[in-house]
Amino acid sequence: MKRLCLLASLVLSGCVSDGSPSVPKPSRAELICADEFTVGTTEFSQCVALLKAQEASLRDIEKEEKKKKEQEVISKDLAAQICNEKARAGIFKPIERMYSPWVIGSHRKDVSLTYVLEGESKRYNVKCIMDGRKIIDIKVS
């Protein structure tokens, strides 16, 4: 019986709400403007409109900056350096010689590096596919 009462009270407590669903919550702009102006006045409406326009402008600027970063074009030397650092982290033997890197592309780059490890005559080829500064794929053969 106690369990049934406990279960019923839990179910009923989930049905109780603090506010009426028909009253929308005020926006951030409305809360800020309510501190300075009386709700419903022309000044309050202008303040809300100005803050909403500023927020939209900031969102647009952030989108543009993100898009620029996604389309970032780095130099061939920097792309080769990033690929080289990643490849060396995975090669656990000393490198005797690294041949000239081969880099093609603009935003999306293909970087090829060739290494000769100390004490070996075999050449190791590393190929990185990059988007800006980010390595998407790396293969060692």
Rosetta silent file (secondary structure, phi, psi, omega in degrees, C-alpha in Angstrom):
SEQUENCE: MKRLCLLASLVLSGCVSDGSPSVPKPSRAELICADEFTVGTTEFSQCVALLKAQEASLRDIEKEEKKKKEQEVISKDLAAQICNEKARAGIFKPIERMYSPWVIGSHRKDVSLTYVLEGESKRYNVKCIMDGRKIIDIKVS
SCORE:     score description
SCORE:     0.000 S_00000001
   1 L     0.000  -40.926  179.550    0.000    0.000    0.000 S_00000001
   2 H   -63.245  -38.978  179.636    2.852    2.378    0.850 S_00000001
   3 H   -64.340  -39.886  179.428    4.455    1.672   -2.509 S_00000001
   4 H   -63.899  -42.100  178.403    1.212    2.434   -4.320 S_00000001
   5 H   -65.382  -41.835  179.155    0.858    5.776   -2.500 S_00000001
   6 H   -63.189  -44.099  179.352    4.491    6.639   -3.224 S_00000001
   7 H   -63.166  -42.683  179.815    4.061    5.761   -6.912 S_00000001
   8 H   -64.119  -40.132 -179.650    0.850    7.803   -7.156 S_00000001
   9 H   -68.838  -35.469  177.267    2.495   10.839   -5.533 S_00000001
  10 H   -65.741  -42.688  179.876    5.463   10.614   -7.920 S_00000001
  11 H   -64.844  -44.550 -178.739    3.185   10.431  -10.938 S_00000001
  12 H   -69.099  -33.606  179.691    1.032   13.313   -9.755 S_00000001
  13 H   -67.128  -27.150  177.486    4.029   15.476   -8.866 S_00000001
  14 H   -72.097  -19.549 -178.009    5.207   15.208  -12.482 S_00000001
  15 H   -87.384  -13.996 -177.305    1.906   16.694  -13.644 S_00000001
  16 L   -85.158  134.141  177.596    2.191   19.882  -11.589 S_00000001
  17 L  -122.256  157.129 -177.201    3.805   22.870  -13.291 S_00000001
  18 L   -80.999  -32.408 -175.916    4.958   26.195  -11.881 S_00000001
  19 L  -129.737  169.051  178.644    3.611   28.468  -14.610 S_00000001
  20 L   -78.237  135.666 -179.266    0.891   28.667  -17.174 S_00000001
  21 L   -68.580  -15.999 -177.397    1.878   27.232  -20.575 S_00000001
  22 L   -81.490  -14.171 -178.899    0.126   30.131  -22.345 S_00000001
  23 L   -96.621  112.211 -179.513    2.557   32.748  -20.929 S_00000001
  24 L   -72.998  151.862  176.986    5.822   32.754  -22.933 S_00000001
  25 L   -73.608  142.771  178.884    9.114   33.318  -21.156 S_00000001
  26 L   -69.477  147.883  178.843   10.633   36.740  -21.790 S_00000001
  27 L   -75.482  169.416  179.324   13.625   36.862  -24.108 S_00000001
  28 H   -60.706  -43.243  179.688   17.069   37.923  -22.980 S_00000001
  29 H   -61.962  -41.148  179.493   16.610   41.285  -24.696 S_00000001
  30 H   -65.373  -38.846  178.603   13.272   41.843  -22.932 S_00000001
  31 H   -65.527  -40.774  179.748   14.809   41.059  -19.550 S_00000001
  32 H   -66.123  -45.793 -177.593   17.670   43.506  -20.158 S_00000001
  33 H   -70.506  -26.537  179.963   15.373   46.280  -21.369 S_00000001
  34 H   -65.877  -23.787  177.266   12.911   45.740  -18.506 S_00000001
  35 H   -70.833  -29.240 -174.564   15.597   46.992  -16.102 S_00000001
  36 H  -102.479  -34.461 -172.252   15.769   50.364  -17.877 S_00000001
  37 L  -126.227  159.916  177.318   12.327   50.926  -19.428 S_00000001
  38 L   -79.140  130.885 -178.531    8.696   50.261  -18.604 S_00000001
  39 L   -60.936  133.565  178.353    7.331   47.204  -20.400 S_00000001
  40 L    98.272  -11.601  179.764    4.941   48.165  -23.199 S_00000001
  41 L   -83.348  166.237  178.624    6.369   51.622  -23.881 S_00000001
  42 H   -63.461  -40.959  179.984    7.875   52.728  -27.186 S_00000001
  43 H   -61.105  -40.854  178.538   11.303   53.022  -25.588 S_00000001
  44 H   -62.913  -45.070  179.855   11.076   49.433  -24.341 S_00000001
  45 H   -63.186  -40.573  178.228   10.120   48.191  -27.816 S_00000001
  46 H   -65.405  -40.607  178.823   12.976   50.129  -29.410 S_00000001
  47 H   -61.995  -46.158  179.768   15.434   48.749  -26.853 S_00000001
  48 H   -62.221  -44.809 -179.581   14.293   45.163  -27.520 S_00000001
  49 H   -62.668  -41.803  179.265   14.503   45.672  -31.289 S_00000001
  50 H   -64.200  -45.452  179.497   18.000   47.168  -31.011 S_00000001
  51 H   -64.705  -40.003  178.543   19.296   44.325  -28.815 S_00000001
  52 H   -65.915  -38.119  177.640   17.809   41.671  -31.088 S_00000001
  53 H   -65.846  -40.490  177.636   19.408   43.337  -34.128 S_00000001
  54 H   -63.462  -42.927  178.751   22.786   43.432  -32.329 S_00000001
  55 H   -62.503  -41.809  179.058   22.506   39.736  -31.407 S_00000001
  56 H   -65.309  -40.155  178.728   21.662   38.830  -35.013 S_00000001
  57 H   -63.782  -42.759  177.966   24.611   40.903  -36.260 S_00000001
  58 H   -63.149  -39.995  177.124   26.971   39.148  -33.826 S_00000001
  59 H   -62.584  -41.188  178.412   25.694   35.752  -34.966 S_00000001
  60 H   -63.603  -42.167  179.216   26.329   36.742  -38.612 S_00000001
  61 H   -63.611  -43.602  178.431   29.875   37.886  -37.799 S_00000001
  62 H   -61.825  -39.665  178.011   30.586   34.627  -35.949 S_00000001
  63 H   -63.821  -42.377  179.212   29.305   32.617  -38.928 S_00000001
  64 H   -64.193  -42.301  179.314   31.543   34.569  -41.320 S_00000001
  65 H   -64.794  -40.043  178.188   34.602   34.074  -39.092 S_00000001
  66 H   -64.588  -40.911  179.355   33.891   30.364  -38.822 S_00000001
  67 H   -64.613  -42.021  177.456   33.500   30.109  -42.601 S_00000001
  68 H   -61.180  -42.066 -179.363   36.814   31.952  -43.146 S_00000001
  69 H   -65.823  -37.536  178.817   38.553   29.610  -40.740 S_00000001
  70 H   -67.543  -29.120 -179.317   37.094   26.594  -42.525 S_00000001
  71 L   -97.938   14.362 -176.645   38.375   27.955  -45.845 S_00000001
  72 L   -57.659  134.996  176.753   41.796   28.877  -44.445 S_00000001
  73 L  -112.049  120.832  179.037   44.668   28.467  -46.890 S_00000001
  74 L  -104.491  162.627 -178.987   48.046   27.778  -45.310 S_00000001
  75 L   -70.403  160.342  178.241   51.447   27.885  -46.974 S_00000001
  76 H   -63.769  -38.613  179.376   53.013   24.774  -48.467 S_00000001
  77 H   -62.828  -43.065  179.346   55.876   25.007  -45.966 S_00000001
  78 H   -66.672  -40.241  177.831   53.493   25.075  -42.998 S_00000001
  79 H   -61.005  -43.639  179.034   51.489   22.148  -44.401 S_00000001
  80 H   -64.588  -39.229  179.505   54.704   20.135  -44.807 S_00000001
  81 H   -64.579  -44.783  179.582   55.782   21.049  -41.269 S_00000001
  82 H   -62.443  -45.984  179.415   52.461   19.954  -39.730 S_00000001
  83 H   -63.336  -42.335  179.867   52.508   16.659  -41.668 S_00000001
  84 H   -60.966  -44.838  179.304   56.176   16.099  -40.751 S_00000001
  85 H   -61.737  -42.784  179.702   55.493   16.620  -37.024 S_00000001
  86 H   -66.339  -42.056 -178.970   52.578   14.177  -37.091 S_00000001
  87 H   -66.495  -43.686 -179.612   54.582   11.574  -39.055 S_00000001
  88 H   -63.904  -30.751  177.778   57.628   11.845  -36.774 S_00000001
  89 H   -65.407  -25.824 -179.292   55.423   11.281  -33.751 S_00000001
  90 H   -96.789   -8.699  179.357   54.502    7.882  -35.214 S_00000001
  91 L  -102.518  118.801 -172.395   58.017    6.867  -36.318 S_00000001
  92 L   -98.097   13.809  177.512   59.967    5.569  -33.365 S_00000001
  93 L  -116.652  154.259  176.841   63.377    5.337  -35.026 S_00000001
  94 L   -64.852  140.572 -179.657   65.830    8.144  -35.738 S_00000001
  95 E   -94.526  125.273  179.471   65.434    9.664  -39.191 S_00000001
  96 E   -79.869  -42.309 -176.239   68.635    9.851  -41.206 S_00000001
  97 E  -152.671  142.722  172.799   67.286   11.924  -44.038 S_00000001
  98 E  -120.300  126.377  179.093   64.084   13.582  -45.188 S_00000001
  99 L   -80.869  165.610 -178.126   63.723   14.323  -48.883 S_00000001
 100 L   -54.719  131.592  177.984   62.036   17.471  -50.189 S_00000001
 101 L   -72.452  153.159  177.999   58.322   17.480  -49.418 S_00000001
 102 E  -117.156  120.555 -175.771   55.814   17.559  -52.235 S_00000001
 103 E  -131.379  128.108  174.464   52.702   19.695  -51.549 S_00000001
 104 E  -131.826  154.064  176.685   49.782   20.444  -53.887 S_00000001
 105 E   112.145  171.155  177.422   46.427   22.140  -53.354 S_00000001
 106 L  -111.092  -91.905  177.459   45.080   25.306  -51.782 S_00000001
 107 L   -69.838  -48.891  176.695   42.676   24.845  -48.853 S_00000001
 108 E   -94.357  117.864 -174.399   42.674   21.076  -49.222 S_00000001
 109 E  -117.022  146.797  168.987   46.273   19.940  -49.584 S_00000001
 110 E  -108.057  122.667 -178.672   48.012   16.674  -50.411 S_00000001
 111 E  -118.567  127.385  176.991   51.401   16.475  -48.700 S_00000001
 112 E  -120.000  130.603  178.716   53.929   13.745  -49.509 S_00000001
 113 E  -125.612  148.180  177.206   57.093   13.213  -47.474 S_00000001
 114 E  -127.417  130.520 -179.129   59.873   10.656  -47.925 S_00000001
 115 E  -122.250  151.244  166.001   62.130    9.484  -45.087 S_00000001
 116 E  -121.001  123.127 -179.009   65.150    7.213  -44.755 S_00000001
 117 E   -83.353  152.237 -178.513   65.529    5.820  -41.259 S_00000001
 118 L   -61.928  129.768  179.189   68.893    5.512  -39.608 S_00000001
 119 L    82.170    3.558  179.348   70.532    2.147  -40.349 S_00000001
 120 L  -126.422  150.910  177.308   68.027    1.246  -43.107 S_00000001
 121 L  -100.514  -11.683 -178.974   68.171    1.710  -46.843 S_00000001
 122 L   -71.871  140.711  176.016   64.394    1.480  -47.315 S_00000001
 123 E   -95.173  140.008  176.696   62.464    4.706  -47.963 S_00000001
 124 E  -110.897  129.390  179.488   59.262    5.416  -46.096 S_00000001
 125 E  -105.090  134.321  177.431   56.586    7.506  -47.775 S_00000001
 126 E  -120.279  131.961  177.975   54.105    9.533  -45.767 S_00000001
 127 E  -125.732  124.134  177.236   51.019   11.053  -47.353 S_00000001
 128 E  -114.089  137.501  170.753   48.825   13.550  -45.509 S_00000001
 129 E  -111.066  123.940 -172.859   45.526   14.911  -46.732 S_00000001
 130 E  -123.803  145.889  169.325   44.796   18.210  -45.036 S_00000001
 131 E  -114.718  104.344 -174.749   41.915   20.670  -44.732 S_00000001
 132 L    63.102 -122.891  178.836   43.525   23.938  -43.708 S_00000001
 133 L   -91.310   -7.575 -173.904   45.631   23.063  -40.642 S_00000001
 134 E   -91.825  130.071  175.635   43.713   19.869  -39.893 S_00000001
 135 E   -84.398  121.132  179.523   45.039   16.475  -41.024 S_00000001
 136 E   -87.922  -41.347 -177.291   42.135   14.436  -42.356 S_00000001
 137 E  -146.222  142.689  175.734   44.101   11.321  -43.336 S_00000001
 138 E  -138.841  133.526  179.785   47.681   10.157  -42.943 S_00000001
 139 E  -131.834  136.500  176.653   49.221    7.030  -44.460 S_00000001
 140 E  -116.942  128.499  178.344   52.720    5.614  -44.011 S_00000001
 141 L  -137.137    0.000    0.000   54.046    3.086  -46.508 S_00000001
